[in-house]
Amino acid sequence: MKTHWTPIKTALTLALCGASFAFAPAHGAGQDAAPAAKAITAPVLPGDDFFAYANGDWLAKTEIPADRSSWGAFAAMAETSNARIVKLIEEVSADKKASGDARKVADFYNTFMDEAAIEAQGTVPLKPLLAKIDAIKDKTALTRALGQSLRADVDPLNATNFFTENLFGLWIAQGLNDPSRNTPYLLQGGLGMPDRAYYLTDSPRMAELRTKYKQHIGAMLKLAGFLNADARAAKVFDLEMKIAQSHASREDSADVLKANNSWTLKDFAARAPGMDWNAFFKSAGLSGADKFIVWHPSAVTGAAALVESTDIATWKDFLAFHQINHFAPTLPKAFADQRFEFSGKAMTGTPQQSPRWKRALAATNEALDEPVGRLYVERHFPAENKARVQKMVGNIIAAFSKRIDQLDWMAPATRAQAQEKLKTMHVGVAYPDRWRSYAGLKVVKGDALGNAVRAEQFHTAQEIARLRQKVDRSAWAMPPQLVNAVNLPLQNAMNFPAAILQPPFFDPKASDAANYGAIGSIIGHEISHSFDDQGAQFDAQGRLRDWWTKEDMAHFKGAADKLVAQFSAYKPFPDLAVNGQLTLSENLADLAGVAAAYDAYKASLGPDGPADADKQFFLGYAQAWQTKVREAAARQRVLTDGHAPAEYRTAIVRNLEPWYKAFDVKPGQALYLAPAERVKVW
């Protein structure tokens, strides 16, 4: 699964996968985590609605907290982790001898928490940022400013994170065609709403959101002291509409073959005229880079043309608004409240903003992710848990390998390549082998905005420095305190952070059936991402390469098309269906992941397993997806998220024969599929 954090989010955000699990950040709602798998008494048959059957009691008694757009098992786990982290930060704060990265964590958090100081400073900390923008007098200076705004804040493969308010987003990773060296990737950006669909879709709801967004731009500019704010906001909005028209769709963004566009520096001038690209990359700190991968060529070309054709005053207001909007959490309450009014209430239907401590923790996790993670694992992750999970990973990889050997449709040459991927896969459990140093990050007490700015600059510099370093296949893509997991296709690797290795997903006291059904299925899910519609395009070294025979790929795509059709038939709302193509990677990983985890569990049982083992396994899987989502947030996810809603992810079991036997599912029940209609891939 994949995930990303931003300082404006309310804590650890999740998305599982080599693609990713969808859910929402977690915080003090007081709900209990999902129980260990047990028999369910529910008015619905498992064959009609397995999600409701497994989670009916939880759904009936659970309310979404007022400061959340959703709530579920992942959120409850993150809530537990967050409470632990805050206590650790408080201990460091009280320890006068604490120093180094731990002291920076405490100072960053406490400065963010000091609302009185932030209110007293008003907009003074913001003025230097706005003064730099105001000093722009010509297109050359504008280009330099756009380059200076570039941040390493996107990740299209590991986190499926395509969003940045900056005109472009930067990602540093191995090359798609040359995994031996790190390469800069340039992605589309420049929108304040989540996706081009919010600008271009002709519907009453989208029209209403566009109106509210334009009002939000004006309100933010007014708070910062801009005159004629509404008229200027209208021009900024119109510019974003033009930017959106050049953006790739979410489906096209997920297609790595369409993203594999290698450009030299000279190519930018020829293919995207309108900007001084030498000046742009120099100001971005990338003047030494000779080759780039342009993930979204139409957006880069379109943005460059807009730099040339749009007046400087509008661009300056665009830059100013996005700086104000992005750093609003570190500004006085009126700014943070206005930001939440749009991004929280209007966009996701969340009625109440999270308490200050949750926002402070989210910002601290964003700025100092590994130092926070190191504090967490040193106190809260026993070494014996790591060994047990590593053993489970080995068992599930072995089960997946056996499934590959038993495929009657796969040619020997393709099978050998698939087994090579499994054999060479690097698995990171709990935390990295080596911790990164944050010695170069300056954290200043009393300077919340400056700390956030410097943290982003420091992170981007860390990433750009990788262009001069060897590729590290063991590098982690997410911190230990994140409730998540990820498959890294370019590294042929996986990460299972410490925070997801706790109840209800992994419970040392629970049955093996429950653990294999919950965390085992997640492990299987991540392994499977190496062989989904995206992962299957990368070889054992992480190179984008077709290693399939023509016949094998045709069979694979045929099965995948059936899964696309299966999920496209689900309609969470009368006017909005699940996008089977957009969610295909995750659905393939769920299907293969549950199957491999089931095989591994059965192999571990021996001949004398408990009579209800299969029921416990599948209930463990279904209860891991306990989730409730507000309608506005649910609609946003259906449009932009690569994961299907939880109830449909749970229904993946309708393709597995053991589920039918375990719950006596019969023809005529809603989830029943005739054997020939059940999708089988791996």
ROLUMDREN-423934 format. One record per residue (C-alpha): x, y, z. Coordinates in nm, 3 decimals, m for minus. Each point is the difference from the previous one (the first is absolute). Last residue first. Layout:
<pts>
X,Y,Z
X,Y,Z .
...
</pts>
This chain:
<pts>
X,Y,Z
m0.215,m1.616,m0.897 .
m0.286,0.125,m0.216 .
m0.336,m0.157,0.073 .
m0.321,0.198,m0.030 .
m0.313,m0.190,0.094 .
m0.246,m0.007,m0.290 .
0.060,m0.366,m0.093 .
m0.067,m0.107,0.359 .
m0.339,0.175,0.004 .
0.018,0.315,0.205 .
m0.192,0.050,0.321 .
0.025,0.345,0.155 .
m0.372,0.074,m0.003 .
m0.122,m0.343,0.107 .
m0.195,m0.184,m0.269 .
0.250,m0.285,m0.025 .
0.125,m0.101,0.346 .
0.274,0.107,0.242 .
0.062,m0.265,0.264 .
0.220,0.232,0.207 .
0.328,m0.196,0.002 .
m0.073,m0.178,m0.328 .
m0.062,0.319,m0.196 .
0.304,0.164,0.157 .
0.218,m0.298,m0.097 .
m0.094,0.052,m0.372 .
0.138,0.353,m0.028 .
m0.149,0.255,m0.242 .
m0.269,0.114,0.243 .
0.287,0.083,0.237 .
0.053,0.330,m0.188 .
m0.313,0.116,0.187 .
0.215,0.155,0.274 .
0.143,0.240,m0.255 .
m0.355,0.086,m0.095 .
m0.099,0.090,0.355 .
0.322,0.197,0.046 .
m0.051,0.240,m0.289 .
0.224,m0.073,m0.303 .
0.358,0.112,0.012 .
0.177,0.208,m0.263 .
m0.155,0.311,0.149 .
m0.102,0.303,m0.206 .
m0.367,m0.019,m0.098 .
m0.117,m0.271,0.241 .
0.202,0.169,0.272 .
m0.164,0.338,m0.051 .
m0.344,m0.159,0.011 .
0.082,m0.172,0.328 .
0.127,0.327,0.146 .
m0.323,0.179,m0.088 .
m0.208,m0.294,0.128 .
0.172,m0.036,0.337 .
0.193,m0.324,0.037 .
m0.038,m0.299,0.234 .
0.264,m0.271,m0.003 .
0.060,m0.350,0.137 .
0.237,m0.143,m0.258 .
0.210,m0.214,0.237 .
m0.325,m0.165,0.100 .
m0.032,m0.157,m0.344 .
0.344,m0.163,0.007 .
m0.031,m0.137,0.351 .
m0.347,m0.125,m0.090 .
0.155,m0.187,m0.293 .
0.257,m0.172,0.221 .
m0.238,m0.075,0.286 .
m0.244,m0.165,m0.240 .
0.278,m0.207,m0.150 .
0.124,m0.117,0.338 .
m0.346,m0.105,0.127 .
0.095,m0.365,0.056 .
0.331,0.084,0.162 .
0.313,m0.137,m0.176 .
0.107,m0.362,0.036 .
0.157,m0.086,m0.337 .
0.271,0.267,0.004 .
m0.090,0.355,0.074 .
0.294,0.184,m0.159 .
m0.093,m0.117,m0.350 .
m0.356,0.121,0.051 .
0.128,0.341,0.105 .
0.232,0.029,m0.297 .
m0.276,m0.096,m0.241 .
m0.237,0.252,0.156 .
0.265,0.273,m0.014 .
0.058,m0.077,m0.368 .
m0.373,0.018,m0.083 .
m0.051,0.318,0.202 .
0.290,0.168,m0.177 .
m0.096,m0.117,m0.349 .
m0.344,0.154,0.021 .
0.105,0.307,0.197 .
0.291,0.068,m0.234 .
m0.222,m0.029,m0.306 .
m0.250,0.236,0.162 .
0.270,0.251,0.086 .
0.142,0.005,m0.351 .
m0.348,0.013,m0.157 .
m0.131,0.298,0.195 .
0.023,0.252,m0.285 .
m0.123,m0.258,m0.250 .
m0.298,m0.110,0.207 .
m0.112,0.357,0.064 .
m0.263,m0.044,0.271 .
m0.335,0.142,m0.104 .
m0.151,0.343,0.063 .
m0.353,0.129,m0.066 .
m0.196,m0.251,0.209 .
0.276,0.001,0.263 .
0.227,m0.284,0.116 .
m0.049,m0.159,m0.341 .
0.185,m0.329,m0.057 .
m0.012,m0.124,m0.362 .
0.338,0.158,m0.075 .
0.147,m0.240,0.256 .
m0.095,m0.317,m0.189 .
0.078,0.153,m0.340 .
0.353,0.093,0.105 .
0.040,m0.347,0.152 .
m0.100,m0.160,m0.330 .
0.245,0.227,m0.181 .
0.277,m0.121,0.231 .
m0.069,m0.360,m0.098 .
0.030,0.089,m0.367 .
0.305,0.213,0.067 .
0.178,m0.295,0.162 .
m0.093,m0.237,m0.283 .
0.122,0.247,m0.263 .
0.318,0.055,0.200 .
0.066,m0.373,0.007 .
m0.057,m0.035,m0.374 .
0.237,0.284,m0.089 .
0.270,m0.143,0.222 .
0.074,0.212,0.303 .
0.320,0.179,0.098 .
m0.105,0.340,m0.135 .
0.239,0.242,0.168 .
m0.016,0.293,0.238 .
0.311,m0.083,0.202 .
m0.039,m0.074,0.369 .
0.280,m0.257,0.010 .
m0.241,m0.294,0.024 .
m0.200,0.130,m0.298 .
m0.261,0.274,m0.011 .
m0.318,m0.009,m0.212 .
m0.160,m0.254,0.234 .
m0.007,0.269,0.267 .
m0.251,0.211,m0.189 .
m0.266,m0.253,m0.103 .
0.066,m0.196,0.319 .
0.303,m0.226,0.048 .
0.225,0.194,0.237 .
m0.319,0.127,0.160 .
m0.063,m0.358,0.104 .
0.273,0.014,0.261 .
m0.172,0.305,0.150 .
m0.340,m0.170,0.007 .
0.147,m0.319,0.144 .
0.143,0.203,0.287 .
m0.337,0.171,0.042 .
m0.174,m0.338,m0.012 .
0.236,m0.127,0.267 .
m0.063,0.309,0.212 .
m0.373,m0.079,0.019 .
m0.087,m0.355,m0.105 .
0.341,m0.135,0.102 .
m0.032,0.163,0.341 .
m0.358,m0.117,0.053 .
0.076,m0.358,m0.098 .
0.324,m0.001,0.199 .
m0.212,0.066,0.307 .
0.048,0.319,0.197 .
0.248,0.062,0.283 .
0.283,0.123,m0.224 .
m0.250,0.238,m0.161 .
0.066,0.122,m0.350 .
m0.275,0.177,m0.186 .
m0.223,0.065,0.304 .
0.233,0.059,0.172 .
0.355,0.113,m0.084 .
0.234,m0.033,m0.297 .
m0.145,0.299,m0.185 .
0.202,0.237,0.219 .
0.330,m0.182,m0.059 .
0.011,0.077,m0.370 .
m0.028,m0.282,m0.258 .
0.216,0.105,m0.295 .
0.034,m0.197,m0.325 .
0.269,m0.033,m0.267 .
0.054,m0.049,m0.370 .
0.176,0.337,0.014 .
m0.182,0.149,m0.298 .
m0.322,m0.177,0.100 .
m0.005,0.122,0.363 .
m0.289,m0.180,0.175 .
m0.137,0.182,0.301 .
m0.148,m0.041,0.345 .
m0.204,0.229,0.223 .
m0.063,0.120,0.352 .
0.290,0.245,0.001 .
0.227,0.005,0.306 .
0.284,m0.181,m0.179 .
0.047,0.265,m0.270 .
m0.080,m0.050,m0.370 .
0.200,m0.053,m0.319 .
0.285,m0.196,0.157 .
0.338,m0.050,m0.166 .
0.108,m0.365,m0.033 .
0.040,0.022,m0.377 .
0.254,0.279,0.041 .
0.096,0.155,m0.334 .
0.342,0.158,0.020 .
0.023,0.370,0.079 .
0.036,0.319,m0.204 .
m0.368,0.015,m0.100 .
m0.076,m0.086,0.363 .
0.099,0.357,0.092 .
m0.323,0.114,m0.166 .
m0.196,m0.196,0.262 .
0.183,0.146,0.298 .
m0.030,0.349,m0.152 .
m0.376,m0.051,m0.033 .
m0.023,m0.113,0.362 .
0.199,0.299,0.121 .
m0.212,0.245,m0.200 .
m0.318,m0.152,0.140 .
0.138,0.013,0.355 .
0.119,0.359,m0.049 .
m0.348,0.116,m0.101 .
m0.168,m0.182,0.290 .
0.251,0.136,0.252 .
m0.038,0.350,m0.139 .
m0.376,m0.016,0.043 .
0.023,m0.120,0.360 .
0.275,0.241,0.106 .
m0.020,0.016,0.381 .
0.277,m0.249,0.064 .
0.219,m0.036,m0.308 .
0.055,m0.334,m0.173 .
0.294,m0.003,m0.241 .
0.031,m0.321,m0.200 .
0.357,m0.099,m0.086 .
0.032,m0.246,0.288 .
m0.302,m0.191,m0.125 .
0.189,m0.326,m0.037 .
m0.158,m0.297,m0.176 .
m0.042,m0.324,0.194 .
0.149,m0.324,m0.130 .
m0.159,m0.348,0.000 .
m0.338,0.163,m0.049 .
m0.299,m0.079,0.224 .
m0.277,m0.259,0.060 .
0.075,m0.257,m0.272 .
0.184,0.074,m0.323 .
m0.027,m0.272,m0.264 .
0.236,m0.005,m0.299 .
m0.125,m0.215,m0.289 .
0.275,m0.201,m0.171 .
m0.169,m0.341,0.014 .
m0.347,0.134,m0.075 .
0.113,0.190,m0.307 .
0.201,m0.300,m0.119 .
m0.310,m0.216,0.035 .
m0.186,0.231,m0.236 .
0.285,m0.012,m0.254 .
0.007,m0.380,0.010 .
m0.378,m0.017,m0.044 .
0.017,0.224,m0.308 .
0.254,m0.231,m0.163 .
m0.190,m0.315,0.103 .
m0.326,0.125,m0.159 .
m0.292,0.083,0.229 .
m0.347,m0.143,m0.066 .
0.022,m0.306,0.227 .
0.090,0.205,0.305 .
0.124,m0.242,0.266 .
0.354,0.137,0.022 .
m0.138,0.351,0.052 .
m0.221,m0.123,0.286 .
0.303,m0.163,0.162 .
0.189,0.327,m0.014 .
m0.294,0.179,0.161 .
m0.001,m0.255,0.281 .
0.375,0.046,0.051 .
m0.045,0.377,0.008 .
m0.277,m0.053,0.256 .
0.220,m0.217,0.223 .
0.294,0.241,m0.019 .
m0.224,0.294,0.093 .
m0.132,m0.198,0.298 .
0.356,m0.067,0.115 .
0.085,0.368,m0.031 .
m0.312,0.080,0.203 .
0.115,m0.229,0.281 .
0.353,0.143,m0.002 .
m0.127,0.358,0.014 .
m0.235,m0.082,0.286 .
0.292,m0.148,0.197 .
0.186,0.331,m0.025 .
m0.274,0.179,0.194 .
m0.134,0.323,m0.156 .
m0.118,0.273,0.236 .
0.287,0.186,0.165 .
0.287,m0.006,m0.249 .
m0.256,m0.029,m0.279 .
m0.171,0.332,0.078 .
0.304,0.217,0.067 .
0.150,m0.120,m0.328 .
m0.321,0.076,m0.183 .
0.001,0.360,0.122 .
0.359,0.040,m0.120 .
m0.104,m0.170,m0.327 .
m0.293,0.229,m0.081 .
0.145,0.334,0.100 .
m0.194,0.255,m0.206 .
m0.307,m0.203,m0.091 .
m0.027,m0.173,0.336 .
0.036,0.339,0.167 .
m0.277,0.151,m0.215 .
m0.233,m0.290,0.077 .
0.085,0.025,0.371 .
m0.081,0.369,0.005 .
m0.327,m0.060,m0.182 .
m0.095,m0.262,0.255 .
0.105,0.221,0.290 .
m0.209,0.289,m0.130 .
m0.327,m0.189,0.012 .
m0.138,m0.119,m0.333 .
m0.239,0.229,m0.188 .
m0.369,m0.079,0.022 .
m0.273,m0.079,m0.250 .
0.194,m0.219,m0.247 .
m0.199,0.001,m0.325 .
0.306,m0.087,m0.208 .
0.041,0.293,m0.239 .
m0.225,0.264,0.152 .
0.060,m0.063,0.369 .
0.365,m0.102,0.000 .
0.177,0.158,m0.296 .
m0.227,0.306,m0.010 .
m0.078,0.096,0.358 .
0.324,m0.168,0.105 .
0.204,0.257,m0.189 .
m0.209,0.277,0.145 .
0.055,m0.130,0.352 .
0.376,m0.029,m0.048 .
0.018,0.357,m0.131 .
m0.222,0.147,0.275 .
0.197,m0.191,0.265 .
0.328,0.177,m0.068 .
0.255,m0.164,m0.232 .
0.176,m0.339,0.026 .
m0.302,m0.196,m0.132 .
m0.033,0.255,m0.286 .
0.333,m0.103,m0.154 .
m0.146,m0.147,m0.317 .
m0.276,0.256,m0.038 .
0.225,0.302,0.049 .
0.265,m0.137,m0.236 .
m0.270,m0.101,m0.248 .
m0.160,0.343,0.009 .
0.329,0.182,m0.050 .
0.109,m0.212,m0.296 .
m0.333,0.047,m0.178 .
m0.001,0.372,0.084 .
0.344,0.031,m0.157 .
m0.115,m0.197,m0.303 .
m0.296,0.232,m0.044 .
0.223,0.308,0.019 .
0.249,m0.150,m0.246 .
m0.254,m0.019,m0.281 .
m0.078,m0.339,m0.154 .
0.132,m0.094,m0.346 .
0.361,m0.101,0.069 .
m0.052,m0.175,0.331 .
m0.314,m0.152,m0.151 .
0.202,m0.159,m0.280 .
0.236,m0.151,0.257 .
m0.296,m0.141,0.193 .
m0.145,m0.164,m0.310 .
0.326,m0.165,m0.103 .
0.057,m0.132,0.351 .
m0.361,m0.115,0.023 .
0.013,m0.178,m0.337 .
0.328,m0.170,0.096 .
m0.134,m0.153,0.323 .
0.255,m0.246,0.141 .
0.298,0.190,m0.141 .
0.301,m0.218,0.073 .
0.305,0.222,0.020 .
0.350,m0.006,m0.142 .
0.303,0.228,0.044 .
m0.034,0.095,0.367 .
0.270,0.237,0.129 .
m0.227,0.306,m0.016 .
m0.247,m0.168,0.233 .
0.006,0.235,0.300 .
m0.345,0.140,m0.080 .
0.148,0.342,m0.088 .
0.226,m0.169,m0.254 .
m0.286,m0.211,m0.134 .
m0.220,0.301,m0.073 .
0.279,0.218,m0.138 .
0.101,m0.269,m0.247 .
m0.367,m0.054,m0.080 .
m0.057,0.356,m0.111 .
m0.372,m0.045,m0.051 .
m0.237,0.038,m0.295 .
0.095,m0.306,m0.202 .
m0.081,m0.350,0.128 .
0.115,m0.251,m0.264 .
0.298,0.186,m0.145 .
0.121,0.182,0.312 .
m0.070,m0.304,0.216 .
0.176,m0.234,m0.244 .
0.328,0.189,0.040 .
0.012,m0.097,0.368 .
m0.036,m0.364,m0.099 .
m0.339,m0.167,0.011 .
m0.089,m0.365,0.066 .
m0.373,m0.066,m0.017 .
m0.108,m0.318,0.180 .
m0.324,0.135,0.144 .
m0.228,m0.150,m0.264 .
0.154,m0.340,0.075 .
m0.048,0.063,0.371 .
m0.376,0.025,m0.036 .
m0.124,0.134,0.336 .
0.007,0.358,m0.127 .
m0.219,m0.108,m0.292 .
m0.268,m0.119,0.243 .
0.021,0.316,0.210 .
m0.044,0.211,m0.310 .
0.292,0.190,m0.148 .
0.011,0.374,0.053 .
m0.008,0.255,m0.284 .
m0.357,0.112,0.072 .
0.082,0.020,0.370 .
0.257,0.274,m0.063 .
m0.263,0.203,m0.187 .
m0.244,m0.034,0.290 .
0.283,0.090,0.236 .
0.051,0.326,m0.188 .
m0.373,0.075,0.021 .
0.015,m0.056,0.376 .
0.289,0.241,0.036 .
m0.190,0.257,m0.207 .
m0.312,m0.038,0.214 .
0.211,0.031,0.315 .
0.133,0.335,m0.124 .
m0.354,0.130,m0.037 .
m0.091,m0.130,0.345 .
0.313,0.139,0.167 .
m0.032,0.359,m0.120 .
0.269,0.088,0.259 .
0.218,m0.272,0.154 .
0.045,0.010,0.377 .
0.088,m0.362,0.072 .
m0.350,m0.069,0.129 .
m0.138,0.146,m0.321 .
0.212,m0.235,m0.213 .
m0.128,m0.299,0.196 .
m0.362,0.109,m0.039 .
0.042,0.053,m0.374 .
0.144,m0.346,m0.055 .
m0.278,m0.149,0.213 .
m0.268,0.177,m0.201 .
0.145,m0.152,m0.318 .
m0.001,m0.338,0.173 .
m0.362,0.040,0.107 .
m0.106,0.075,m0.357 .
0.198,m0.297,m0.131 .
m0.154,m0.222,0.265 .
m0.351,0.103,m0.109 .
0.082,m0.072,m0.364 .
0.135,m0.340,0.102 .
m0.322,m0.081,0.184 .
m0.223,0.125,m0.283 .
0.185,m0.207,m0.263 .
0.220,0.080,m0.299 .
0.338,m0.146,0.092 .
0.295,0.219,m0.107 .
0.128,0.168,0.314 .
m0.064,m0.271,0.259 .
0.100,m0.265,m0.254 .
0.342,0.162,m0.031 .
0.087,m0.137,0.342 .
0.022,0.076,0.372 .
m0.091,0.371,0.004 .
0.273,0.262,0.039 .
0.156,m0.079,m0.336 .
0.357,0.084,m0.105 .
0.133,m0.348,m0.063 .
0.121,m0.233,m0.276 .
0.298,m0.226,0.057 .
0.376,0.021,m0.059 .
0.218,m0.304,0.075 .
0.366,0.040,0.097 .
0.215,m0.313,m0.049 .
0.194,m0.233,0.226 .
0.243,m0.242,m0.159 .
0.031,m0.378,m0.043 .
m0.374,m0.048,m0.066 .
0.042,0.121,m0.360 .
m0.324,m0.022,m0.198 .
m0.242,0.128,0.263 .
0.278,0.200,0.161 .
0.048,m0.044,0.371 .
m0.171,0.257,0.214 .
m0.027,0.374,0.062 .
m0.348,0.154,m0.023 .
m0.073,0.365,m0.073 .
m0.339,0.170,m0.031 .
m0.086,0.280,m0.238 .
m0.195,0.327,0.024 .
m0.001,m0.027,0.380 .
m0.330,m0.099,0.160 .
0.110,m0.362,m0.016 .
m0.199,m0.319,m0.053 .
0.108,m0.311,m0.189 .
0.042,m0.235,0.293 .
m0.026,m0.360,m0.118 .
0.212,m0.074,0.309 .
0.261,m0.234,m0.145 .
m0.042,0.074,m0.369 .
m0.104,0.364,m0.049 .
0.184,0.157,0.294 .
m0.047,0.372,0.050 .
0.143,0.259,0.241 .
0.364,0.043,m0.096 .
m0.051,0.376,m0.023 .
0.014,0.258,m0.278 .
m0.073,0.352,0.130 .
0.349,0.128,m0.088 .
m0.061,m0.100,m0.361 .
m0.325,0.198,m0.013 .
0.183,0.299,0.147 .
0.274,m0.029,m0.262 .
m0.259,m0.011,m0.276 .
m0.172,0.308,0.140 .
0.332,0.187,0.014 .
0.056,m0.078,m0.367 .
m0.362,0.090,m0.079 .
0.040,0.351,0.139 .
m0.044,0.209,0.315 .
m0.015,m0.251,0.285 .
0.058,0.197,0.322 .
m0.353,m0.075,0.121 .
0.086,m0.370,0.014 .
0.304,0.062,0.217 .
m0.207,0.234,0.219 .
m0.264,m0.269,0.045 .
0.250,m0.244,0.148 .
0.156,0.273,0.219 .
m0.350,0.107,0.118 .
m0.119,m0.338,0.127 .
0.188,0.014,0.331 .
m0.160,0.345,0.071 .
m0.353,m0.120,m0.074 .
m0.106,m0.007,0.364 .
0.294,m0.034,0.238 .
m0.226,0.017,0.305 .
m0.230,m0.269,m0.142 .
0.294,m0.235,m0.054 .
0.130,0.068,0.350 .
m0.340,m0.074,0.154 .
m0.042,m0.314,m0.209 .
0.314,m0.163,0.138 .
m0.072,m0.354,m0.123 .
0.204,0.044,m0.318 .
0.295,0.112,0.211 .
m0.049,m0.299,0.229 .
0.007,m0.245,m0.290 .
0.309,0.144,m0.168 .
0.186,0.033,0.331 .
m0.081,m0.358,0.103 .
0.104,m0.150,m0.333 .
0.314,0.214,m0.007 .
0.091,m0.127,0.347 .
m0.030,m0.358,m0.122 .
0.219,0.079,m0.304 .
0.290,0.115,0.213 .
m0.044,0.072,0.369 .
m0.185,m0.110,0.312 .
0.179,0.106,0.318 .
m0.281,0.232,0.115 .
m0.245,m0.291,m0.011 .
m0.350,0.146,0.029 .
m0.037,0.049,m0.375 .
0.130,m0.352,m0.065 .
m0.268,m0.142,0.229 .
m0.270,0.209,m0.168 .
0.116,m0.127,m0.338 .
m0.027,m0.358,0.124 .
m0.355,0.063,0.125 .
m0.091,0.150,m0.336 .
0.139,m0.308,m0.175 .
m0.200,m0.244,0.211 .
m0.325,0.187,m0.061 .
0.076,0.004,m0.371 .
0.062,m0.374,m0.010 .
m0.332,m0.078,0.166 .
m0.187,0.236,m0.231 .
0.179,m0.154,m0.297 .
m0.142,m0.336,0.100 .
m0.349,0.147,0.035 .
0.030,0.163,m0.340 .
0.103,m0.326,m0.164 .
m0.297,m0.178,0.155 .
m0.243,0.264,m0.118 .
m0.103,0.362,m0.010 .
m0.072,0.251,m0.273 .
m0.012,0.374,m0.073 .
0.122,0.069,0.351 .
m0.026,0.286,0.244 .
m0.353,m0.089,0.108 .
0.095,m0.360,0.072 .
m0.174,m0.252,m0.228 .
m0.255,m0.191,0.207 .
0.033,m0.369,0.082 .
m0.266,m0.216,0.165 .
m0.179,m0.140,m0.303 .
0.307,m0.026,m0.222 .
0.190,m0.194,0.266 .
m0.283,m0.251,0.051 .
m0.045,m0.044,m0.374 .
0.369,m0.050,m0.078 .
0.026,m0.358,m0.122 .
m0.352,m0.028,m0.141 .
0.002,0.358,m0.128 .
0.320,m0.057,m0.198 .
m0.115,m0.346,m0.112 .
m0.317,0.134,m0.156 .
m0.229,m0.258,m0.163 .
0.211,m0.314,0.037 .
0.085,0.090,0.359 .
m0.373,0.006,0.077 .
m0.136,0.315,0.163 .
m0.178,0.029,0.333 .
0.332,m0.028,0.185 .
0.152,m0.218,0.268 .
0.367,m0.018,m0.078 .
0.253,m0.266,0.095 .
0.331,0.142,0.104 .
0.300,0.176,m0.153 .
0.190,0.204,0.255 .
m0.178,0.322,0.073 .
0.039,0.314,m0.211 .
0.152,0.284,0.195 .
m0.216,0.167,0.260 .
m0.147,0.341,m0.058 .
0.125,0.284,0.219 .
0.003,0.256,m0.273 .
0.348,0.117,0.060 .
0.159,m0.017,m0.336 .
0.060,m0.188,m0.322 .
0.056,0.095,m0.358 .
m0.235,m0.148,m0.262 .
m0.025,m0.308,m0.213 .
0.121,m0.131,m0.329 .
0.254,m0.274,m0.035 .
0.263,0.056,m0.267 .
0.198,m0.083,m0.311 .
0.282,m0.182,0.108 .
m0.266,0.015,0.259 .
m0.195,0.145,0.285 .
m0.116,0.353,0.019 .
0.017,0.179,0.328 .
0.033,0.337,0.155 .
0.181,0.053,0.327 .
m0.119,0.319,0.142 .
m0.251,0.269,m0.086 .
0.108,0.105,m0.344 .
0.127,0.350,m0.071 .
0.362,m0.100,0.052 .
m0.020,m0.244,m0.290 .
0.040,m0.373,0.013 .
0.008,m0.261,m0.270 .
m0.107,m0.356,m0.047 .
0.034,m0.306,m0.198 .
m0.108,m0.350,0.019 .
</pts>
